């Protein structure tokens, strides 16, 4: 297959970047992939496991001469990295990112993109609770969504090329406006993460129930929360700080609803509870039908979990 | 292998009972298993798929002459079923249940247990989001916990026999006091379920984000909530109504913590968020080490989900 880009640079080498590398290799989508991570230990690991064709000791060195530079660092670090690589970017190159928040990234990165370089923000909706250079795998994006968030007036050829890359890494691609992206993600990802973190924290705090009991008896419900709450702390701190308004709006609505259900419990209103639970069940069916999850009971964990 | 009981009766034929039947058959733990479900359609399905050796048309008929009768109906229906079968119970028989709440079940069932019959409440901590007679499978209890909640002065031989049954169905068994059980489960299961139901309901309500967007982009976080929120509405209504105090206590603490984290987001206190998320990550590690979940990324969903 023909390359999409001659040279791709991955700045930041965690789960997302390392999965991109293996997906690019799987389909032969780039001539050379360079990589950079701020931590010397991460760069060392990357060299050891063959992650990237060439690991560089600075972001600028990795980005220099690249046709596509993808910023794969926490949202709060995007601006600094863009500032660092701005001066070495090749005319006609594309800069993209994989941040979970888009409005903030656009505001932080855009000022550092020189004339003649295209900035096409992106967000692949895929992940696991693992992080770091060794957590990536080529199949992460298969049949997952990648949202492109091009600014008005973006170069359509640059957008089409990036779409081609993501599709050939296995993803389904759609375009979305930055503010709408941030609201949709606040609902489907950011608020649920904060809620899961909170519940796991409450369990840990409770003196009358020991940690060991919480851990042993976590099969029903709580276990799934702990998976979500095991995600990378730096990444998630940045998400909440940079998608503050949408996240707080959704959490406000969540609290209202939770209070209404608590009242139903307190007053013994079984009908309200039953109706609510019946409605939420239908949403699950929609997700299965949309192919975004497996219908296997308990995620097909069955024997694997033992 | 020798039978644990000559005759076992399963009252209610959902996920838990049908999995018990297949687990009993797998290890040859009973001479005959009778079954009863209130719905004629469920009894018909059970007969068609060979669930139970004999399907009866009343709970009393199924329970009559049984050495072990297991109540596998929603918590709110336990008392009525116990009343129905009480008069036909065989002297020396054991009655047990599988309810997710124990104090309420004990209060509802005990008055109907005749002299000379042993009541040993139990709660297997296993399940999936599926329900009904066709959802069961023999491996459901393998390496999962089953909590026995015998009253003080319970017949130790009856308790030991029930423990033997659960262990040979694959479970690890521990004994626990009823009130402590209800508190532990409020933390690990009941509150997380209500929270997941609530978040899924909020997403459904939000007019500016379409259901189809919620469904399509649910990969990160929200998807796991929808799985939890797809659980059986009748069962969960009863759980919340009958474990009211402990659930409301945990939800109260949850709300306090959530408010603290919301304030940290609003004021931009990244350090507090980072510390909190780092602490919750450690709990996840404990669960993996305790063998209650798989360390495979994304539950090993990878290819299965496609």
Interface residues (C-beta under 8 A of the other chain):
Chain A: X76 X100 X125 X126 X127 X128 X129 X130 X135 X137 X139 X142 X143 X144 X145 X147 X183 X184 X185 X187 X188 X189 X190 X191 X192 X193 X194 X195 X196 X197 X198 X199 X200 X201 X202 X203 X204 X205 X206 X208 X209 X211 X212 X213 X214 X215 X216 X217 X218 X219 X220 X221 X222 X223 X224 X225 X226 X227 X228 X229 X230 X231 X233 X234 X236 X237 X238 X240 X241 X244 X247 X248 X250 X251 X253 X254 X255 X257 X258 X261 X262 X265 X266 X268 X270 X273 X274 X276 X277 X278 X279 X280 X281 X283 X284 X285 X286 X287 X290 X291 X292 X293 X294 X296 X297 X298 X299 X300 X301 X302 X303 X304 X305 X306
Chain B: X76 X100 X125 X126 X127 X128 X129 X130 X135 X137 X139 X142 X143 X144 X145 X147 X183 X184 X185 X187 X188 X189 X190 X191 X192 X193 X194 X195 X196 X197 X198 X199 X200 X201 X202 X203 X204 X205 X206 X208 X209 X211 X212 X213 X214 X215 X216 X217 X218 X219 X220 X221 X222 X223 X224 X225 X226 X227 X228 X229 X230 X231 X233 X234 X236 X237 X238 X240 X241 X244 X247 X248 X250 X251 X253 X254 X255 X257 X258 X261 X262 X265 X266 X268 X270 X273 X274 X276 X277 X278 X279 X280 X281 X283 X284 X285 X286 X287 X290 X291 X292 X293 X294 X296 X297 X298 X299 X300 X301 X302 X303 X304 X305 X306
